């Protein structure tokens, strides 16, 4: 179900009310930007989940499949899955269990850690991940309304926030983008 478009911008309205209550120096731009990011995140997750549903996936499950597919051997310790996706270990375990029940991932004993478990993508998991990725690409990952230059600028701005928040170390000379 598509959300009904409001006849006004609720974040602009909130910014105006915020400014009226707490004044010009009350971090109105920061509040409006942060709230906009959260609203876009909610919209993108809803879009992604709708695109991925025909594949039997949620965005969280898709992320795990992509993460595993990008590893050299197609498997990772469960602790790394949670760490890399920035989710609680219980959430990572539940997600992997659901993927395993669908035959998209296998849970294997970790030979390096007798108590640990590896999550390993199956051939079927790779097929589903590739088909789901094609659908996300066809939809421009929900951001088709932005130009490549705008997407690069948005990435750069959000990357600065991620670095400042400790998401990863900002490595000098690091470049993983192809643009």
N, C-alpha and C positions, 0 to 999 in steps of 0.2 A: 504494500500500500504506500503510495507516494504521499509525503506530507503536504498539507495544504499550505500554500504560500501565504504568508502574512501580508496585510496591506501596508506594513511599515517595517523598517529595519529594527528589530528588537535590541540589537547591540548599540546602534546609534541612540535609540531611546534611552537605554540604560546609561550610556555615556552622558547624555544631556542631564538626566536625573542625578547621576553621580556628581557631575560638575555643580549643579544647582545646590546639592546638599553639602558637599565637602569642598567646593571651590576649585579654581583652575590648577592649583598646585597639588592636587590629590591623586596624581598618577592616572588621570583619565586615559591617556593614550596606552599605558601599560595594561590597564584593566580591559580596555576595548580590544586590544590586540590579543591578549591571553584568552578572553572570552570568544573571540572570533576563531582562534585556533581550535578551541574545544568544540565549538559548533561545527566547524568544518570536519574535524575528526569524527564526530558523531555521524555526520552525513556520509563521509567516505566509508566508514564501517558498515553503515546500512547498505550502501551501494555494493560494497565488496561482498557482504553476506548474501545479497540477492543474486549477484553474478555467480557466486560460488555454490549456492544451494543446489543447483541442478547436478553438481559434481559430488554432492554429499559432503560438502565441506563448509566450515565456517572460516573466517579469516584467520583465527588462531590456528586451526588445523592446517590451513594452507601454508602459513608461515613455517610451521614445523617441517612440512614436506619440502619446501624450498630450502630451508636451512640444511636438511639432510642431503638433499640433492646437490648442494653446493660443496659439500665436504668431499675430500678425495676418495674416501671409501664408502660414502653414503651412510655413515653411521657416526653417532656421537654418544658419549656418556650422558645420561639423563641430567646430571648436574650442569653440564655445558649447555644443554638445550634450554633449560630455565634461565641460565646466566645470559646467554646470547640474546634471548628474546625478552629479557627483563621481566620475567614473570616468576611468581612464587613457585618453588619446587612442586607443591601439590597441584598447581594449575598445569605445569608441564607434564606431570605424571598422568593426570586425568585426560589431557589432550592426547598424549601418546597412547593411552589405553583405548581411547575411542578410535584412533587411527588403526591400532592393532586389531580391534574387533571388526573393522571394515576391511582388513587385509591389506592396508596401505603401508603399514609399518610392522616390523617385527621387534619384539623385545628379546634381547639376547644377554646372556651373562657377560660381564665385562672381564676379559681374561687378565687385565691389569689390576683389577680390584674385585676380589672374591665376593664382596657384598653388593657391588654396583651392577647397574644394568645399562646396556647400550640400546639406543633406539636406532633401528636400521630401516631405511626406505626399501620397499619391495618394488619389483618390476611394475606391478599394478599401481603402486603409489606414484612412481615416476610418470606413468601414462596419465593418471588423473591430474597430477600436478602440471604436466605440459598442456593438457586440454584446458585446465582452469586458467593457466597463465595466458594462453591464447585469447581467452574471453576477456580477461582483464586488459590485455594489450589492445584488443579491439575497441574497448570502451575508454581507452586513454587513462586508465587508472582513476577515473572520475575527475580528471583535471584537463580534459580535452579543450576546455574553454580558454586555457592559457597557452601562450606561445612558448617555444623552446627557450627563448631568452628569459621570459617571465618565470618559467619553471626553474631555470638555472639560478636566477636571483633568489627565488623563494627557497630553494635548497641551500644556497649560501647563507641566507639569513637564519634559517632554522638550524643549520649546522653550527653557527656561532652560539646559539642558545644551547644546543646539545653539548658543545665543548665546555661552555661555562658551567653547565649543570653536572659535569663529570661523566657524561655518557661514554666518553672514550678520551684518550690522550690525543691532543691535536699534534700529529706528527708532521714535522716540517718536510715539505716536498711530497707529502702523500697525495696521490691522485688516483682515484678509482673511477672517476667519471670519464666518459669518452667524448663528451661534448667539447 
